[in-house]
Amino acid sequence: MIGEHLIIAPILIPFVAGALMLLYDDRQRQAKFWLSLISVAAQLLIAVELVVRAKTGGDISDAEGISFYLLGDWSAPYGIVLVLDRLAAMMLVLTALLAIPSLVYSGAGWARQGPHYYSLFQFLLVGLNGAFLTGDIFNLFVFFEILLAASYGLLLHGSGQLRVRAGLHYIAINLAASLLFLIGVSLIYGVTGTLNMAHLANLVSSMPGEDRPLLHAGVAILAVAFLVKAGIWPLNFWLPTAYMAAAAPVGAMFAIMTKVGVYAILRLAMLLFGETGGASAGFGASILIVLGMITVLFGLLGILASQGLGRMAAHSVLISSGTVLGITGFALAGGGQAMLAGTLYYMVGSVLATGALFLLIEPMNREDGGIAAMLALTADAYGVDDSDLDEVPDVGLAIPATMTVLSICFALCVLMLAGLPPLPGFIGKIAMIQPLITQSALPAGLAWAFVALLILSGFATLIGMARIGIQTFWANDIPLPRVLALEIAPVIALLVILSLISFRAEAMLRYTTGTAHALHDTAAYAYGVFATPRAADRPEDETDAGEDQP
């Protein structure tokens, strides 16, 4: 019985933890920290179990490894359904792997800069996990709003003039995107009568020709909302400043927030406009390819023009989003599964690497040591009163050989983001490029232009970040910064994970290849949702068997 309800645990655990911590006084930060850490660790364990289930097949209802959970025990398309497949399970693990280091880093001092930090962090996880698991568009909107509401608070955490200004821009842009989301959802519901993704996948191929333009219009408006969140050009003007202004652990979590928009586009595009989409097959593919390429170009120019590591990290996020969206467009245009498998592998590596880079920004720019210096940076930039910062004590032990450790961590991040061997950036790009240039169904000129942009973005990242590295580690005579173990351990943990992904690249690519195959097999997804029996309709002996399972 416990295994049957495991799918909803990644949503319930952070929700309960976040709500419980609202009852704690802000002076009880240590208790909040440990409760948050236990919550995120439990989410990671459950996410790993769900990945195993997605690989081997669920124990509830199973359509080639896809598990389904009927909330409220109402059948689809009327009830709310959670769907666990390979892609959703992978995103849950990725979220938890990024959340633990970010949370540990927050314990070094950032959590003390404002109230309810840990609750907001948990509610952000509620929205992220829910968005990856939901099987209908309206609840996707609900989880988007939950994660956005939490991100508003986290972005403004610590206050300061620049951060508030960037936060207000971020809030205004995302509210406008949410309005577009609702308009798109309304149009889709008006023309199809459903918002269930599986139901839409069944309907779209047989839809009357006169209704198809309205469906396309609704999906296009919905896609604009997703593309804003994914940071696609020209809708990403707000992103570099907002991500740069965020506190370091918040910036690290924002590295995966853009991927929620990418995930939504990938999921809906393959379900509705894949090979089974009838007359709508391939809808929007060329737009995704072009916008993805321009976004990569914008990101590489931004890296070359940036003078600070925070803005470079934000533009690295744009390059990652543009790459994945461009490959999604190629996959929709008939590019096959191999390039999609490569881009999923690349996405995992780029999210972890940009997360590590955001965590490195503040220690690399610290000039006079200690947690007070970290907070003084906030004071200088954002107008916080210095008198309060002097009273903030250091937390934890300082690491020895600070500059050596920082430089090694920074170099590994650069290797990953530039796409140099042996880290996942290189392996992922090779896995994308090889099928891209050999796939005869794609326009050769466009494919080669995309490959050129991928290579150029790697060179731009290498040049831009090498410049920052030289300025920080070689051409700088400032006193050695004092970096706490709580700050550098999360970065090292993320880099160890990246190394493991490289070492186990073959196994990881097998998983992403299976994921790409499942994304193309829309029939299994749609059949599974409608074939899932209600608990009340199951035979009694089947229910008893489920209760006997561990």
GUSE-423999 format. One record per residue (C-alpha): residue number from 1; residue in one letter; x, y, z. Coordinates in steps of 0.1 Angstrom, whole numbers. Example, Ala and Ser with C-alpha at 12.3 -4.5 7.8 and 13.67 -1.06 7.14 Angstrom:
BEGIN
[site 1; 'A'; [123; -45; 78]],
[site 2; 'S'; [137; -11; 71]],
//
This chain:
BEGIN
[site 1; 'M'; [0; 0; 0]],
[site 2; 'I'; [29; 24; 8]],
[site 3; 'G'; [45; 17; -26]],
[site 4; 'E'; [12; 26; -43]],
[site 5; 'H'; [12; 61; -28]],
[site 6; 'L'; [49; 67; -33]],
[site 7; 'I'; [43; 89; -64]],
[site 8; 'I'; [27; 116; -44]],
[site 9; 'A'; [54; 117; -17]],
[site 10; 'P'; [77; 141; -36]],
[site 11; 'I'; [48; 167; -34]],
[site 12; 'L'; [35; 159; 1]],
[site 13; 'I'; [69; 157; 19]],
[site 14; 'P'; [81; 193; 11]],
[site 15; 'F'; [46; 206; 16]],
[site 16; 'V'; [43; 192; 51]],
[site 17; 'A'; [78; 202; 60]],
[site 18; 'G'; [73; 237; 47]],
[site 19; 'A'; [40; 242; 65]],
[site 20; 'L'; [54; 227; 97]],
[site 21; 'M'; [83; 251; 97]],
[site 22; 'L'; [59; 281; 96]],
[site 23; 'L'; [50; 272; 132]],
[site 24; 'Y'; [87; 276; 143]],
[site 25; 'D'; [101; 309; 155]],
[site 26; 'D'; [128; 324; 132]],
[site 27; 'R'; [153; 320; 161]],
[site 28; 'Q'; [149; 282; 157]],
[site 29; 'R'; [169; 282; 125]],
[site 30; 'Q'; [189; 251; 134]],
[site 31; 'A'; [158; 231; 138]],
[site 32; 'K'; [144; 244; 105]],
[site 33; 'F'; [177; 236; 88]],
[site 34; 'W'; [177; 200; 100]],
[site 35; 'L'; [140; 195; 92]],
[site 36; 'S'; [146; 209; 57]],
[site 37; 'L'; [176; 186; 52]],
[site 38; 'I'; [157; 155; 63]],
[site 39; 'S'; [129; 165; 40]],
[site 40; 'V'; [151; 169; 9]],
[site 41; 'A'; [171; 137; 17]],
[site 42; 'A'; [138; 118; 19]],
[site 43; 'Q'; [128; 133; -14]],
[site 44; 'L'; [161; 121; -30]],
[site 45; 'L'; [157; 86; -16]],
[site 46; 'I'; [121; 84; -30]],
[site 47; 'A'; [131; 99; -63]],
[site 48; 'V'; [158; 72; -67]],
[site 49; 'E'; [132; 45; -59]],
[site 50; 'L'; [109; 61; -85]],
[site 51; 'V'; [137; 60; -111]],
[site 52; 'V'; [141; 23; -105]],
[site 53; 'R'; [103; 19; -108]],
[site 54; 'A'; [103; 39; -141]],
[site 55; 'K'; [131; 16; -154]],
[site 56; 'T'; [115; -17; -144]],
[site 57; 'G'; [78; -9; -144]],
[site 58; 'G'; [54; 4; -118]],
[site 59; 'D'; [34; -17; -94]],
[site 60; 'I'; [2; 3; -97]],
[site 61; 'S'; [-7; 3; -134]],
[site 62; 'D'; [20; -1; -159]],
[site 63; 'A'; [24; 9; -195]],
[site 64; 'E'; [60; 1; -204]],
[site 65; 'G'; [74; 14; -171]],
[site 66; 'I'; [49; 43; -167]],
[site 67; 'S'; [31; 45; -134]],
[site 68; 'F'; [-2; 64; -128]],
[site 69; 'Y'; [-19; 77; -97]],
[site 70; 'L'; [-54; 89; -95]],
[site 71; 'L'; [-58; 117; -70]],
[site 72; 'G'; [-92; 115; -54]],
[site 73; 'D'; [-98; 82; -71]],
[site 74; 'W'; [-116; 98; -101]],
[site 75; 'S'; [-109; 83; -135]],
[site 76; 'A'; [-93; 103; -163]],
[site 77; 'P'; [-100; 126; -179]],
[site 78; 'Y'; [-122; 140; -152]],
[site 79; 'G'; [-100; 134; -122]],
[site 80; 'I'; [-65; 146; -115]],
[site 81; 'V'; [-38; 121; -124]],
[site 82; 'L'; [-1; 120; -116]],
[site 83; 'V'; [21; 103; -142]],
[site 84; 'L'; [56; 89; -134]],
[site 85; 'D'; [77; 80; -164]],
[site 86; 'R'; [114; 80; -171]],
[site 87; 'L'; [116; 118; -178]],
[site 88; 'A'; [96; 128; -147]],
[site 89; 'A'; [116; 104; -125]],
[site 90; 'M'; [149; 118; -138]],
[site 91; 'M'; [138; 154; -132]],
[site 92; 'L'; [128; 145; -96]],
[site 93; 'V'; [162; 131; -89]],
[site 94; 'L'; [179; 161; -106]],
[site 95; 'T'; [158; 185; -84]],
[site 96; 'A'; [168; 167; -52]],
[site 97; 'L'; [204; 164; -62]],
[site 98; 'L'; [205; 202; -67]],
[site 99; 'A'; [184; 210; -36]],
[site 100; 'I'; [206; 193; -10]],
[site 101; 'P'; [238; 212; -18]],
[site 102; 'S'; [219; 245; -21]],
[site 103; 'L'; [202; 239; 13]],
[site 104; 'V'; [235; 230; 29]],
[site 105; 'Y'; [251; 262; 15]],
[site 106; 'S'; [221; 282; 28]],
[site 107; 'G'; [231; 270; 63]],
[site 108; 'A'; [263; 290; 62]],
[site 109; 'G'; [244; 323; 66]],
[site 110; 'W'; [220; 331; 37]],
[site 111; 'A'; [190; 316; 55]],
[site 112; 'R'; [194; 343; 83]],
[site 113; 'Q'; [188; 372; 59]],
[site 114; 'G'; [151; 370; 61]],
[site 115; 'P'; [121; 352; 75]],
[site 116; 'H'; [107; 318; 64]],
[site 117; 'Y'; [136; 310; 41]],
[site 118; 'Y'; [134; 272; 46]],
[site 119; 'S'; [96; 272; 42]],
[site 120; 'L'; [99; 290; 9]],
[site 121; 'F'; [126; 266; -2]],
[site 122; 'Q'; [103; 236; 6]],
[site 123; 'F'; [73; 252; -12]],
[site 124; 'L'; [96; 258; -43]],
[site 125; 'L'; [102; 220; -42]],
[site 126; 'V'; [65; 213; -40]],
[site 127; 'G'; [60; 233; -72]],
[site 128; 'L'; [89; 218; -90]],
[site 129; 'N'; [81; 182; -81]],
[site 130; 'G'; [44; 187; -89]],
[site 131; 'A'; [51; 202; -123]],
[site 132; 'F'; [72; 172; -132]],
[site 133; 'L'; [45; 147; -121]],
[site 134; 'T'; [12; 162; -131]],
[site 135; 'G'; [-7; 147; -161]],
[site 136; 'D'; [-30; 176; -169]],
[site 137; 'I'; [-23; 212; -180]],
[site 138; 'F'; [-44; 230; -154]],
[site 139; 'N'; [-26; 214; -125]],
[site 140; 'L'; [6; 222; -143]],
[site 141; 'F'; [-5; 258; -140]],
[site 142; 'V'; [-12; 254; -103]],
[site 143; 'F'; [22; 239; -96]],
[site 144; 'F'; [38; 266; -118]],
[site 145; 'E'; [22; 293; -96]],
[site 146; 'I'; [33; 275; -64]],
[site 147; 'L'; [69; 274; -75]],
[site 148; 'L'; [67; 310; -88]],
[site 149; 'A'; [52; 323; -56]],
[site 150; 'A'; [80; 307; -36]],
[site 151; 'S'; [106; 320; -60]],
[site 152; 'Y'; [94; 355; -56]],
[site 153; 'G'; [100; 353; -18]],
[site 154; 'L'; [134; 336; -23]],
[site 155; 'L'; [146; 361; -49]],
[site 156; 'L'; [137; 390; -26]],
[site 157; 'H'; [153; 372; 3]],
[site 158; 'G'; [180; 395; 18]],
[site 159; 'S'; [164; 427; 5]],
[site 160; 'G'; [185; 455; -10]],
[site 161; 'Q'; [177; 480; -37]],
[site 162; 'L'; [191; 461; -67]],
[site 163; 'R'; [176; 428; -56]],
[site 164; 'V'; [141; 444; -50]],
[site 165; 'R'; [142; 461; -84]],
[site 166; 'A'; [152; 429; -102]],
[site 167; 'G'; [127; 410; -81]],
[site 168; 'L'; [98; 433; -91]],
[site 169; 'H'; [108; 429; -128]],
[site 170; 'Y'; [108; 391; -123]],
[site 171; 'I'; [74; 392; -107]],
[site 172; 'A'; [59; 414; -133]],
[site 173; 'I'; [72; 393; -162]],
[site 174; 'N'; [60; 360; -146]],
[site 175; 'L'; [26; 374; -138]],
[site 176; 'A'; [22; 384; -175]],
[site 177; 'A'; [33; 349; -185]],
[site 178; 'S'; [8; 334; -161]],
[site 179; 'L'; [-19; 354; -177]],
[site 180; 'L'; [-9; 341; -211]],
[site 181; 'F'; [-9; 306; -196]],
[site 182; 'L'; [-45; 310; -185]],
[site 183; 'I'; [-55; 323; -219]],
[site 184; 'G'; [-38; 294; -237]],
[site 185; 'V'; [-54; 269; -214]],
[site 186; 'S'; [-88; 285; -219]],
[site 187; 'L'; [-85; 282; -257]],
[site 188; 'I'; [-73; 246; -256]],
[site 189; 'Y'; [-102; 237; -232]],
[site 190; 'G'; [-127; 256; -254]],
[site 191; 'V'; [-118; 237; -285]],
[site 192; 'T'; [-111; 202; -271]],
[site 193; 'G'; [-132; 201; -239]],
[site 194; 'T'; [-103; 186; -219]],
[site 195; 'L'; [-70; 196; -203]],
[site 196; 'N'; [-58; 160; -196]],
[site 197; 'M'; [-26; 155; -215]],
[site 198; 'A'; [-33; 119; -224]],
[site 199; 'H'; [-68; 129; -236]],
[site 200; 'L'; [-54; 157; -257]],
[site 201; 'A'; [-28; 133; -272]],
[site 202; 'N'; [-57; 110; -283]],
[site 203; 'L'; [-79; 138; -297]],
[site 204; 'V'; [-53; 159; -316]],
[site 205; 'S'; [-48; 134; -345]],
[site 206; 'S'; [-86; 131; -352]],
[site 207; 'M'; [-95; 168; -347]],
[site 208; 'P'; [-116; 184; -374]],
[site 209; 'G'; [-97; 207; -397]],
[site 210; 'E'; [-118; 238; -388]],
[site 211; 'D'; [-109; 234; -351]],
[site 212; 'R'; [-72; 229; -356]],
[site 213; 'P'; [-62; 266; -360]],
[site 214; 'L'; [-78; 274; -327]],
[site 215; 'L'; [-59; 245; -310]],
[site 216; 'H'; [-27; 257; -326]],
[site 217; 'A'; [-34; 293; -314]],
[site 218; 'G'; [-41; 281; -278]],
[site 219; 'V'; [-9; 260; -278]],
[site 220; 'A'; [11; 288; -292]],
[site 221; 'I'; [0; 312; -265]],
[site 222; 'L'; [7; 285; -239]],
[site 223; 'A'; [41; 280; -254]],
[site 224; 'V'; [49; 317; -250]],
[site 225; 'A'; [43; 314; -213]],
[site 226; 'F'; [66; 283; -211]],
[site 227; 'L'; [92; 300; -232]],
[site 228; 'V'; [93; 330; -209]],
[site 229; 'K'; [100; 307; -180]],
[site 230; 'A'; [126; 288; -201]],
[site 231; 'G'; [144; 320; -209]],
[site 232; 'I'; [141; 319; -247]],
[site 233; 'W'; [152; 349; -267]],
[site 234; 'P'; [137; 376; -270]],
[site 235; 'L'; [117; 369; -238]],
[site 236; 'N'; [147; 365; -215]],
[site 237; 'F'; [158; 402; -210]],
[site 238; 'W'; [148; 399; -173]],
[site 239; 'L'; [167; 367; -166]],
[site 240; 'P'; [204; 376; -163]],
[site 241; 'T'; [198; 405; -139]],
[site 242; 'A'; [173; 385; -118]],
[site 243; 'Y'; [195; 354; -115]],
[site 244; 'M'; [226; 375; -108]],
[site 245; 'A'; [208; 394; -80]],
[site 246; 'A'; [195; 363; -62]],
[site 247; 'A'; [213; 349; -32]],
[site 248; 'A'; [238; 322; -42]],
[site 249; 'P'; [218; 291; -31]],
[site 250; 'V'; [187; 306; -47]],
[site 251; 'G'; [205; 312; -80]],
[site 252; 'A'; [216; 276; -79]],
[site 253; 'M'; [180; 265; -76]],
[site 254; 'F'; [170; 289; -103]],
[site 255; 'A'; [193; 268; -126]],
[site 256; 'I'; [166; 242; -127]],
[site 257; 'M'; [136; 265; -128]],
[site 258; 'T'; [142; 274; -164]],
[site 259; 'K'; [142; 237; -171]],
[site 260; 'V'; [106; 235; -159]],
[site 261; 'G'; [96; 255; -189]],
[site 262; 'V'; [118; 234; -211]],
[site 263; 'Y'; [102; 202; -196]],
[site 264; 'A'; [67; 215; -202]],
[site 265; 'I'; [74; 223; -239]],
[site 266; 'L'; [92; 189; -244]],
[site 267; 'R'; [64; 170; -228]],
[site 268; 'L'; [35; 187; -246]],
[site 269; 'A'; [53; 189; -279]],
[site 270; 'M'; [61; 152; -280]],
[site 271; 'L'; [26; 142; -268]],
[site 272; 'L'; [6; 165; -291]],
[site 273; 'F'; [27; 172; -321]],
[site 274; 'G'; [50; 141; -324]],
[site 275; 'E'; [47; 114; -350]],
[site 276; 'T'; [11; 106; -340]],
[site 277; 'G'; [-1; 142; -342]],
[site 278; 'G'; [-18; 137; -376]],
[site 279; 'A'; [-20; 170; -395]],
[site 280; 'S'; [-5; 188; -365]],
[site 281; 'A'; [27; 167; -364]],
[site 282; 'G'; [58; 188; -362]],
[site 283; 'F'; [38; 220; -353]],
[site 284; 'G'; [62; 246; -340]],
[site 285; 'A'; [94; 227; -347]],
[site 286; 'S'; [110; 253; -369]],
[site 287; 'I'; [102; 281; -344]],
[site 288; 'L'; [118; 261; -316]],
[site 289; 'I'; [149; 255; -337]],
[site 290; 'V'; [153; 291; -347]],
[site 291; 'L'; [146; 305; -313]],
[site 292; 'G'; [168; 279; -297]],
[site 293; 'M'; [197; 289; -320]],
[site 294; 'I'; [192; 327; -314]],
[site 295; 'T'; [191; 320; -276]],
[site 296; 'V'; [224; 301; -278]],
[site 297; 'L'; [239; 330; -298]],
[site 298; 'F'; [225; 355; -273]],
[site 299; 'G'; [240; 335; -244]],
[site 300; 'L'; [274; 332; -260]],
[site 301; 'L'; [276; 370; -268]],
[site 302; 'G'; [264; 377; -232]],
[site 303; 'I'; [292; 356; -218]],
[site 304; 'L'; [318; 374; -239]],
[site 305; 'A'; [304; 408; -229]],
[site 306; 'S'; [299; 401; -192]],
[site 307; 'Q'; [324; 415; -166]],
[site 308; 'G'; [311; 395; -137]],
[site 309; 'L'; [308; 358; -129]],
[site 310; 'G'; [272; 361; -118]],
[site 311; 'R'; [260; 374; -152]],
[site 312; 'M'; [281; 348; -170]],
[site 313; 'A'; [265; 321; -150]],
[site 314; 'A'; [230; 335; -159]],
[site 315; 'H'; [240; 335; -196]],
[site 316; 'S'; [252; 299; -193]],
[site 317; 'V'; [217; 290; -182]],
[site 318; 'L'; [204; 306; -214]],
[site 319; 'I'; [228; 286; -235]],
[site 320; 'S'; [216; 254; -219]],
[site 321; 'S'; [180; 262; -224]],
[site 322; 'G'; [185; 273; -260]],
[site 323; 'T'; [204; 240; -267]],
[site 324; 'V'; [177; 218; -253]],
[site 325; 'L'; [148; 237; -270]],
[site 326; 'G'; [166; 237; -303]],
[site 327; 'I'; [171; 199; -301]],
[site 328; 'T'; [135; 195; -291]],
[site 329; 'G'; [126; 213; -323]],
[site 330; 'F'; [149; 190; -344]],
[site 331; 'A'; [133; 160; -327]],
[site 332; 'L'; [98; 173; -336]],
[site 333; 'A'; [110; 178; -372]],
[site 334; 'G'; [118; 141; -375]],
[site 335; 'G'; [153; 140; -360]],
[site 336; 'G'; [148; 108; -342]],
[site 337; 'Q'; [155; 97; -306]],
[site 338; 'A'; [193; 97; -305]],
[site 339; 'M'; [197; 134; -304]],
[site 340; 'L'; [169; 137; -278]],
[site 341; 'A'; [188; 112; -256]],
[site 342; 'G'; [220; 132; -259]],
[site 343; 'T'; [203; 165; -250]],
[site 344; 'L'; [186; 150; -219]],
[site 345; 'Y'; [221; 138; -208]],
[site 346; 'Y'; [235; 173; -215]],
[site 347; 'M'; [207; 190; -196]],
[site 348; 'V'; [214; 170; -164]],
[site 349; 'G'; [250; 179; -165]],
[site 350; 'S'; [245; 216; -174]],
[site 351; 'V'; [219; 221; -145]],
[site 352; 'L'; [243; 206; -120]],
[site 353; 'A'; [273; 226; -133]],
[site 354; 'T'; [255; 260; -134]],
[site 355; 'G'; [242; 252; -99]],
[site 356; 'A'; [278; 247; -87]],
[site 357; 'L'; [289; 279; -105]],
[site 358; 'F'; [263; 300; -87]],
[site 359; 'L'; [275; 286; -54]],
[site 360; 'L'; [311; 296; -63]],
[site 361; 'I'; [303; 332; -72]],
[site 362; 'E'; [303; 346; -37]],
[site 363; 'P'; [333; 328; -23]],
[site 364; 'M'; [354; 337; -54]],
[site 365; 'N'; [345; 374; -50]],
[site 366; 'R'; [349; 376; -13]],
[site 367; 'E'; [377; 400; -4]],
[site 368; 'D'; [382; 400; 34]],
[site 369; 'G'; [370; 367; 47]],
[site 370; 'G'; [343; 352; 68]],
[site 371; 'I'; [306; 351; 67]],
[site 372; 'A'; [305; 388; 76]],
[site 373; 'A'; [323; 396; 43]],
[site 374; 'M'; [297; 376; 24]],
[site 375; 'L'; [270; 397; 40]],
[site 376; 'A'; [290; 429; 35]],
[site 377; 'L'; [289; 422; -2]],
[site 378; 'T'; [251; 423; 1]],
[site 379; 'A'; [254; 455; 21]],
[site 380; 'D'; [276; 472; -5]],
[site 381; 'A'; [255; 462; -34]],
[site 382; 'Y'; [220; 463; -20]],
[site 383; 'G'; [221; 489; 8]],
[site 384; 'V'; [218; 467; 39]],
[site 385; 'D'; [228; 483; 72]],
[site 386; 'D'; [264; 473; 81]],
[site 387; 'S'; [258; 475; 119]],
[site 388; 'D'; [237; 443; 118]],
[site 389; 'L'; [263; 423; 98]],
[site 390; 'D'; [290; 428; 124]],
[site 391; 'E'; [270; 408; 148]],
[site 392; 'V'; [266; 377; 125]],
[site 393; 'P'; [290; 350; 136]],
[site 394; 'D'; [307; 325; 113]],
[site 395; 'V'; [291; 291; 110]],
[site 396; 'G'; [313; 260; 107]],
[site 397; 'L'; [350; 256; 99]],
[site 398; 'A'; [371; 274; 73]],
[site 399; 'I'; [388; 252; 47]],
[site 400; 'P'; [426; 252; 42]],
[site 401; 'A'; [442; 260; 8]],
[site 402; 'T'; [413; 281; -1]],
[site 403; 'M'; [424; 295; -35]],
[site 404; 'T'; [436; 260; -46]],
[site 405; 'V'; [402; 244; -38]],
[site 406; 'L'; [383; 273; -54]],
[site 407; 'S'; [404; 273; -85]],
[site 408; 'I'; [400; 235; -90]],
[site 409; 'C'; [362; 237; -85]],
[site 410; 'F'; [360; 266; -109]],
[site 411; 'A'; [381; 249; -136]],
[site 412; 'L'; [359; 218; -134]],
[site 413; 'C'; [328; 240; -139]],
[site 414; 'V'; [344; 257; -169]],
[site 415; 'L'; [353; 223; -184]],
[site 416; 'M'; [317; 212; -181]],
[site 417; 'L'; [300; 243; -194]],
[site 418; 'A'; [325; 247; -222]],
[site 419; 'G'; [319; 212; -233]],
[site 420; 'L'; [354; 199; -229]],
[site 421; 'P'; [364; 163; -220]],
[site 422; 'P'; [359; 144; -198]],
[site 423; 'L'; [328; 159; -182]],
[site 424; 'P'; [292; 155; -193]],
[site 425; 'G'; [292; 187; -213]],
[site 426; 'F'; [315; 171; -239]],
[site 427; 'I'; [298; 137; -239]],
[site 428; 'G'; [263; 153; -242]],
[site 429; 'K'; [273; 176; -271]],
[site 430; 'I'; [289; 147; -289]],
[site 431; 'A'; [258; 126; -284]],
[site 432; 'M'; [237; 155; -298]],
[site 433; 'I'; [260; 164; -327]],
[site 434; 'Q'; [265; 129; -342]],
[site 435; 'P'; [228; 122; -350]],
[site 436; 'L'; [222; 158; -359]],
[site 437; 'I'; [247; 158; -388]],
[site 438; 'T'; [238; 122; -400]],
[site 439; 'Q'; [200; 125; -399]],
[site 440; 'S'; [190; 129; -435]],
[site 441; 'A'; [154; 140; -426]],
[site 442; 'L'; [167; 174; -413]],
[site 443; 'P'; [178; 204; -434]],
[site 444; 'A'; [216; 200; -436]],
[site 445; 'G'; [223; 237; -435]],
[site 446; 'L'; [203; 243; -403]],
[site 447; 'A'; [218; 213; -386]],
[site 448; 'W'; [253; 224; -394]],
[site 449; 'A'; [245; 259; -382]],
[site 450; 'F'; [233; 245; -349]],
[site 451; 'V'; [265; 224; -346]],
[site 452; 'A'; [286; 255; -352]],
[site 453; 'L'; [267; 275; -325]],
[site 454; 'L'; [272; 247; -300]],
[site 455; 'I'; [310; 247; -307]],
[site 456; 'L'; [312; 285; -306]],
[site 457; 'S'; [292; 287; -274]],
[site 458; 'G'; [318; 263; -259]],
[site 459; 'F'; [347; 285; -270]],
[site 460; 'A'; [329; 317; -257]],
[site 461; 'T'; [324; 300; -223]],
[site 462; 'L'; [360; 290; -222]],
[site 463; 'I'; [373; 325; -231]],
[site 464; 'G'; [349; 344; -209]],
[site 465; 'M'; [354; 323; -178]],
[site 466; 'A'; [391; 319; -183]],
[site 467; 'R'; [393; 357; -182]],
[site 468; 'I'; [374; 357; -148]],
[site 469; 'G'; [396; 329; -135]],
[site 470; 'I'; [428; 347; -144]],
[site 471; 'Q'; [416; 379; -128]],
[site 472; 'T'; [405; 361; -96]],
[site 473; 'F'; [433; 336; -91]],
[site 474; 'W'; [464; 350; -108]],
[site 475; 'A'; [461; 387; -112]],
[site 476; 'N'; [447; 396; -78]],
[site 477; 'D'; [467; 406; -47]],
[site 478; 'I'; [437; 407; -23]],
[site 479; 'P'; [440; 388; 10]],
[site 480; 'L'; [431; 352; 8]],
[site 481; 'P'; [393; 348; 14]],
[site 482; 'R'; [381; 327; 43]],
[site 483; 'V'; [357; 301; 29]],
[site 484; 'L'; [337; 278; 52]],
[site 485; 'A'; [334; 241; 47]],
[site 486; 'L'; [296; 245; 46]],
[site 487; 'E'; [301; 266; 15]],
[site 488; 'I'; [326; 246; -5]],
[site 489; 'A'; [314; 211; 4]],
[site 490; 'P'; [281; 215; -16]],
[site 491; 'V'; [302; 226; -47]],
[site 492; 'I'; [325; 196; -43]],
[site 493; 'A'; [295; 173; -40]],
[site 494; 'L'; [280; 186; -72]],
[site 495; 'L'; [313; 182; -90]],
[site 496; 'V'; [316; 146; -77]],
[site 497; 'I'; [281; 139; -91]],
[site 498; 'L'; [292; 153; -124]],
[site 499; 'S'; [323; 131; -124]],
[site 500; 'L'; [301; 101; -116]],
[site 501; 'I'; [278; 109; -145]],
[site 502; 'S'; [309; 111; -168]],
[site 503; 'F'; [322; 78; -154]],
[site 504; 'R'; [288; 61; -159]],
[site 505; 'A'; [281; 79; -191]],
[site 506; 'E'; [271; 47; -210]],
[site 507; 'A'; [246; 37; -184]],
[site 508; 'M'; [232; 72; -182]],
[site 509; 'L'; [229; 74; -219]],
[site 510; 'R'; [210; 41; -220]],
[site 511; 'Y'; [186; 56; -195]],
[site 512; 'T'; [181; 88; -216]],
[site 513; 'T'; [178; 67; -247]],
[site 514; 'G'; [149; 48; -231]],
[site 515; 'T'; [135; 82; -220]],
[site 516; 'A'; [136; 95; -256]],
[site 517; 'H'; [119; 63; -268]],
[site 518; 'A'; [92; 67; -242]],
[site 519; 'L'; [86; 103; -252]],
[site 520; 'H'; [80; 92; -288]],
[site 521; 'D'; [57; 64; -277]],
[site 522; 'T'; [26; 85; -269]],
[site 523; 'A'; [2; 56; -272]],
[site 524; 'A'; [17; 39; -241]],
[site 525; 'Y'; [13; 72; -221]],
[site 526; 'A'; [-23; 78; -233]],
[site 527; 'Y'; [-34; 41; -229]],
[site 528; 'G'; [-19; 39; -194]],
[site 529; 'V'; [-38; 70; -181]],
[site 530; 'F'; [-72; 57; -193]],
[site 531; 'A'; [-65; 21; -183]],
[site 532; 'T'; [-57; 30; -147]],
[site 533; 'P'; [-84; 15; -126]],
[site 534; 'R'; [-100; 34; -96]],
[site 535; 'A'; [-92; 18; -63]],
[site 536; 'A'; [-129; 13; -57]],
[site 537; 'D'; [-132; -7; -89]],
[site 538; 'R'; [-102; -30; -83]],
[site 539; 'P'; [-109; -66; -74]],
[site 540; 'E'; [-106; -73; -37]],
[site 541; 'D'; [-78; -98; -41]],
[site 542; 'E'; [-58; -73; -61]],
[site 543; 'T'; [-62; -47; -33]],
[site 544; 'D'; [-51; -73; -7]],
[site 545; 'A'; [-20; -82; -28]],
[site 546; 'G'; [-11; -45; -29]],
[site 547; 'E'; [-14; -42; 9]],
[site 548; 'D'; [10; -72; 12]],
[site 549; 'Q'; [37; -54; -7]],
[site 550; 'P'; [65; -38; 13]],
//
